[in-house]
Amino acid sequence: MPIVTRLVDHLLSERLDTYRQNGLLRQLRTSDGLIDFCSNDYLGFARSSALKAAIQQADVEHANARSGATGSRLLAGQTTLADEVEKELAAFYQTDAALVFNSGYDANLGLLACLPKAGDTLLTDELIHASMIDGARLSYATRRRFRHNDLTDLETQLQQVTGQVFVAVESVYSMDGDLAPLLDLADLCDRYGAALLVDEAHATGVYGEHGEGLVVALGLQKRVLARVHTFGKGLGVHGAVVVGPAVLRDYLINFARPFIYTTALPPHSFLAIRCAHQLVTAQSKSRPQLHDRLNYFRQKAGELLPGASWTDSQSPIQCLITPGNEQARYVANQAQRIGLDVRAILSPTVPAGQERLRLCIHAFNSTAEIDQLLAVLQQALFNEISLRE
């Protein structure tokens, strides 16, 4: 082995060992056979036989389509199908135009990196997703954070900044599960001439008459410059879309590097996106059932775990705070031992002292499964307290 390779190998091993010694090492593992209280498949679309059959039928009907996109959409990757699906998405999300990206990460990265320019100001909630943080870091705008969901802090900063201002938030926060005060945010942005950007990743499919998200549910689609909707969570497929005015679409085609310089999604993915939106429009039971299961969980959790510490979440993301990486791992392992897929979220993904179990409630979880989950959490928390004492 060349000396440089040996030195780099040693360096990487040292860094991994440090992570391992601090209990921070991440590893990949499957969850085959476990009852799902972990995934973002809120409506069960990823396991839906109806959606799978619809996608297979669409593939048959488009048998002459290429297997791969063969290039970026500015080169060989553009298709009539992509244009058709984007027009359908714009109609579904009640806006003028839509542009599909390969993932929600790409969409947020491209949007925040290219939209605010030098001389502009980008104000971001302190708990936005890593993809938005990375996009903000790539922007040449002045960047500031405001305290989570704190309208007073945001207004103070709006009064201090100059140039065009962009405010970036999530409608449903992925690690706390709480909702952004979108009505008040829209009012503030209107008052100070700021443009509001909303990541709807965890609201897509879950809120709105047909799953259009919180912005549409609140009637704010004309007051939000850009929304990012991802398809790999509530809709069970893959990809993402930025929706907004037609000029925004044209702008992103010209300036969003994750769109310009990547191979486009293949036709199969566009067909899957179309089928998922058709199903969520026609599906009348999954969303109400999801909210019924969520209400059941919250009621029973209050009865069985009265002293537990929860984040202020009204969404299907329910987070039980179990401070310390070891404690969080212990409680998650107890659940996994009886066949429940429960995962611990550890620092530094969340701040030290805010380690947690991120529990996702789904339309397909039965009340008996929820009872089983709460029982094991109750026992594990009791044992963990006993061990500390």
C-alpha positions in Angstrom: 0.0 0.0 0.0 1.5 3.5 -1.0 2.6 5.5 2.0 0.1 8.3 1.3 -2.8 5.8 1.3 -1.5 4.3 4.6 -1.4 7.7 6.2 -4.9 8.7 5.1 -6.2 5.3 6.1 -4.7 5.8 9.6 -6.2 9.3 9.8 -9.7 8.2 8.9 -9.5 5.3 11.3 -8.5 7.7 14.1 -11.4 9.9 13.4 -13.8 7.0 13.4 -12.3 5.7 16.6 -13.0 9.1 18.2 -16.6 8.9 17.1 -16.8 5.3 18.4 -15.3 6.1 21.8 -17.8 9.0 22.2 -20.7 6.8 21.3 -21.5 8.7 18.1 -20.6 6.1 15.4 -23.4 5.8 12.9 -24.1 2.4 11.2 -26.5 1.1 8.6 -28.9 -1.6 9.6 -32.1 -3.1 8.3 -35.4 -3.3 10.0 -36.8 -6.4 8.4 -39.8 -7.9 10.3 -40.1 -5.1 12.8 -43.3 -3.1 13.4 -42.7 0.3 11.9 -42.6 3.2 14.4 -39.6 4.8 12.7 -40.2 5.6 9.0 -41.7 8.7 7.4 -44.2 6.5 5.5 -47.1 8.2 7.3 -49.9 7.1 5.0 -48.4 3.6 4.2 -48.0 4.5 0.6 -44.5 2.9 0.4 -46.1 -0.4 1.2 -49.3 0.2 -0.7 -50.3 -2.6 -3.1 -52.6 -0.2 -4.9 -49.8 2.3 -5.6 -47.4 -0.5 -6.6 -50.0 -1.8 -9.1 -50.7 1.6 -10.5 -47.0 2.3 -11.1 -46.5 -1.1 -12.8 -49.5 -0.4 -15.1 -48.0 3.0 -15.9 -44.7 1.4 -16.8 -46.5 -1.0 -19.1 -48.4 1.9 -20.8 -45.0 3.7 -21.3 -43.1 0.6 -22.4 -41.2 2.6 -25.0 -39.8 5.0 -22.5 -36.1 4.9 -21.7 -34.9 3.1 -18.6 -32.7 6.0 -17.7 -32.8 9.8 -18.3 -29.3 9.7 -20.0 -28.4 13.2 -18.9 -29.4 16.4 -17.2 -32.7 18.0 -18.2 -30.8 20.8 -19.9 -29.3 18.2 -22.2 -30.7 14.8 -23.1 -32.8 14.3 -19.9 -35.8 16.5 -20.8 -39.0 14.6 -21.7 -42.6 15.5 -22.5 -43.5 13.3 -19.5 -41.5 15.5 -17.1 -43.3 18.6 -18.4 -46.7 17.0 -18.1 -46.0 15.8 -14.5 -44.8 19.2 -13.5 -47.9 20.9 -14.8 -50.0 18.3 -12.8 -48.0 19.1 -9.7 -48.5 22.8 -10.1 -52.2 22.2 -10.3 -52.2 19.8 -7.3 -50.2 22.3 -5.1 -52.4 25.2 -6.3 -49.6 27.3 -7.8 -48.4 28.5 -11.1 -45.4 26.3 -11.8 -43.3 23.4 -10.5 -39.8 22.1 -11.0 -38.9 18.5 -10.0 -35.6 17.8 -8.3 -34.0 14.4 -7.7 -34.5 14.6 -3.9 -35.7 17.0 -1.2 -32.0 17.5 -0.2 -31.2 18.7 -3.7 -34.2 20.9 -3.9 -33.4 22.7 -0.6 -29.7 22.9 -1.4 -30.4 24.5 -4.8 -33.2 26.8 -3.7 -31.3 28.4 -0.7 -27.9 28.5 -2.4 -29.1 30.3 -5.5 -32.1 32.4 -4.5 -30.6 34.9 -2.0 -27.7 36.7 -3.6 -24.9 38.9 -2.3 -26.5 42.0 -0.7 -29.6 40.0 0.3 -30.3 38.6 3.7 -31.4 35.1 4.5 -33.0 34.5 7.9 -33.5 30.9 8.9 -35.2 29.2 11.8 -32.5 27.6 14.0 -34.1 24.1 13.6 -34.3 23.9 9.8 -33.2 20.7 8.2 -29.5 20.0 7.3 -30.3 20.4 3.6 -31.5 23.9 4.2 -28.5 24.7 6.4 -26.1 23.4 3.7 -27.9 25.5 1.0 -27.7 28.6 3.2 -24.0 28.0 3.7 -23.5 28.0 -0.1 -25.4 31.3 -0.5 -23.5 34.6 -0.8 -26.2 36.4 1.1 -25.9 37.6 4.7 -27.1 34.7 6.8 -28.7 34.9 10.2 -30.6 32.5 12.4 -33.6 33.3 14.6 -34.8 31.4 17.6 -37.1 28.5 16.8 -40.7 29.6 16.0 -39.9 32.9 17.9 -41.8 35.7 16.1 -40.4 38.4 18.3 -36.8 37.4 17.6 -37.6 37.2 13.9 -39.3 40.7 13.8 -36.3 42.2 15.7 -34.0 40.8 13.0 -36.3 41.9 10.2 -36.1 45.5 11.5 -32.2 45.4 11.4 -31.5 43.9 8.0 -31.2 45.6 4.6 -31.7 44.5 1.0 -34.1 41.8 -0.1 -34.9 39.4 2.8 -35.7 35.7 2.5 -37.1 33.8 5.5 -36.7 30.0 5.5 -38.7 27.6 7.7 -40.2 24.1 7.8 -43.9 23.7 8.1 -43.5 20.6 10.2 -40.1 20.2 11.9 -38.5 16.9 11.3 -36.8 16.4 14.7 -39.3 18.0 17.1 -42.5 17.4 15.1 -44.0 20.8 15.9 -45.6 23.2 13.4 -44.4 26.6 12.2 -46.8 29.5 12.9 -47.2 30.0 9.2 -50.1 32.5 9.4 -48.1 34.8 11.7 -44.9 34.2 9.6 -46.7 35.3 6.5 -48.0 38.4 8.2 -44.5 39.4 9.3 -43.0 38.7 5.9 -45.7 40.8 4.2 -45.2 43.7 6.7 -41.4 43.8 6.1 -41.3 42.9 2.4 -39.6 39.5 3.0 -40.1 36.4 0.8 -41.2 33.3 2.7 -39.7 29.9 1.8 -41.3 26.8 3.3 -40.1 23.2 3.4 -43.2 21.0 3.4 -41.4 17.7 3.5 -43.2 16.3 6.5 -46.6 18.0 5.7 -46.9 16.6 2.2 -49.7 14.0 2.1 -50.5 14.6 5.8 -52.2 18.0 5.8 -54.7 19.6 3.4 -57.8 18.3 1.8 -55.9 16.0 -0.5 -52.5 16.2 1.2 -51.3 19.4 -0.4 -49.5 20.5 2.8 -50.0 23.1 5.5 -49.5 26.1 3.3 -52.5 25.1 1.1 -54.5 24.0 4.2 -54.1 27.5 5.6 -54.8 29.2 2.3 -51.3 30.8 2.1 -50.2 29.6 -1.3 -50.3 33.1 -2.8 -48.2 34.5 0.1 -45.3 32.0 0.0 -42.7 32.5 -2.6 -41.4 28.9 -2.7 -42.5 25.6 -1.2 -40.5 22.3 -1.3 -42.6 19.1 -1.3 -40.8 15.8 -1.1 -42.3 12.5 -2.3 -40.2 10.0 -0.3 -42.1 10.5 3.0 -45.9 10.7 3.0 -46.2 9.8 -0.7 -44.0 6.7 -0.6 -42.0 7.3 -3.8 -39.0 9.4 -4.6 -38.0 12.9 -5.7 -39.1 16.4 -4.8 -40.6 19.5 -6.3 -40.2 23.3 -5.8 -43.5 25.1 -6.5 -44.2 28.8 -6.9 -44.6 31.4 -9.6 -43.4 30.7 -13.1 -40.5 33.2 -12.8 -39.2 31.1 -9.9 -39.2 28.0 -12.1 -37.3 29.8 -14.8 -34.8 31.2 -12.3 -34.1 27.7 -10.8 -33.5 26.2 -14.2 -30.8 28.8 -14.8 -29.2 29.1 -11.4 -29.9 26.0 -9.2 -26.8 23.9 -9.6 -28.2 20.7 -8.1 -30.8 20.9 -11.0 -28.5 22.0 -13.7 -25.6 19.6 -13.2 -27.2 16.3 -12.3 -28.7 13.5 -14.4 -32.5 13.8 -14.4 -34.8 11.3 -12.7 -35.7 8.5 -15.1 -39.2 8.2 -16.6 -40.2 5.5 -14.1 -39.8 8.0 -11.3 -42.0 10.6 -13.0 -44.6 7.9 -13.5 -44.4 7.0 -9.8 -44.8 10.6 -8.7 -47.9 10.9 -10.9 -49.4 7.7 -9.5 -48.7 8.7 -5.9 -50.5 12.1 -6.4 -53.4 10.4 -8.1 -53.7 8.0 -5.2 -53.5 10.6 -2.5 -56.2 12.6 -4.3 -58.5 9.6 -4.5 -57.6 8.1 -1.1 -60.3 9.1 1.4 -59.4 6.9 4.4 -55.7 7.0 5.0 -55.3 10.6 6.2 -58.3 10.5 8.7 -57.0 7.2 10.0 -53.6 8.6 10.5 -54.9 11.4 12.6 -57.2 9.0 14.5 -54.1 6.9 15.4 -52.2 10.0 16.3 -54.9 11.2 18.7 -55.1 7.7 20.2 -51.3 7.6 20.8 -51.3 11.1 22.4 -54.2 10.3 24.7 -52.7 6.9 25.8 -49.2 8.4 26.2 -50.6 11.0 28.6 -52.3 8.3 30.7 -49.4 5.8 30.8 -46.4 8.1 30.7 -47.5 11.2 32.8 -44.0 12.2 33.8 -42.4 11.8 30.4 -40.9 14.7 28.5 -42.2 15.2 25.0 -41.6 17.8 22.3 -44.5 20.1 21.6 -45.7 18.1 18.6 -49.1 17.9 17.0 -47.8 16.0 14.0 -47.2 12.2 13.4 -43.6 12.8 14.6 -43.8 12.3 18.4 -40.5 12.7 20.2 -39.8 11.4 23.7 -36.8 13.1 25.3 -34.4 10.7 26.9 -31.3 12.8 27.7 -27.9 11.1 27.0 -26.9 8.9 24.1 -26.7 5.8 26.2 -30.1 6.3 27.8 -31.7 6.9 24.4 -30.1 3.8 23.0 -31.2 1.7 26.0 -34.8 2.6 25.6 -34.8 2.1 21.8 -33.1 -1.3 22.3 -35.8 -2.4 24.7 -38.4 -1.7 22.1 -36.5 -3.4 19.3 -36.1 -6.6 21.4 -39.9 -7.1 21.3 -40.1 -6.4 17.5 -40.8 -2.7 17.4 -38.7 -0.5 15.0 -37.9 2.4 17.3 -34.8 4.5 16.7 -32.8 6.8 19.0 -31.8 10.2 17.7 -28.4 11.1 19.3 -26.2 14.1 19.7 -24.8 15.8 17.7 -27.8 15.3 15.4 -29.7 17.0 18.2 -28.2 19.1 21.0 -26.6 17.3 23.9 -29.3 16.8 26.6 -32.0 16.6 23.9 -31.4 13.0 22.8 -34.7 11.4 22.0 -36.8 8.6 20.6 -38.3 9.9 17.3 -41.5 7.9 17.1 -43.5 8.1 13.9 -47.2 7.2 14.0 -48.7 5.8 10.8 -52.1 5.2 9.3 -51.3 1.4 9.3 -50.3 1.2 13.0 -53.0 -0.6 14.9 -54.2 0.5 18.4 -52.8 -2.8 19.7 -49.4 -2.0 18.3 -49.5 1.5 19.8 -50.5 -0.1 23.2 -47.5 -2.4 22.9 -45.2 0.5 22.1 -46.3 2.5 25.1 -46.1 -0.4 27.4 -42.5 -1.1 26.5 -41.6 2.5 26.8 -43.2 2.7 30.2 -41.2 -0.3 31.4 -37.9 0.8 29.8 -38.2 4.3 31.3 -38.9 2.8 34.7 -35.9 0.5 34.5 -33.7 3.3 33.2 -34.6 5.5 36.2 -34.0 2.5 38.5 -30.6 1.9 37.1 -29.6 5.6 37.6 -30.8 5.4 41.2 
